[in-house]
């Protein structure tokens, strides 16, 4: 994966994760029931974390010139 793909994909995933974190409570993610609210929150956290990691990795690859 080149740095542009990593940075773009990471930015997209981080944005989706951030929107999920911000809008989740107002859209009723906590009212889904016991296992589903945990799974939704876990998935949003994984998306946000993977996005930030990919974006930073892409920026580091760009700086190194790989």
Buried (B, 14 or more C-beta within 10 A) or exposed (E): EEBEEBBEBBBBBBBBBBEBBEEBEEEEBEEBEEEEBEEBBEEBEEBBEBBBBBBBBBBEBBEEEE
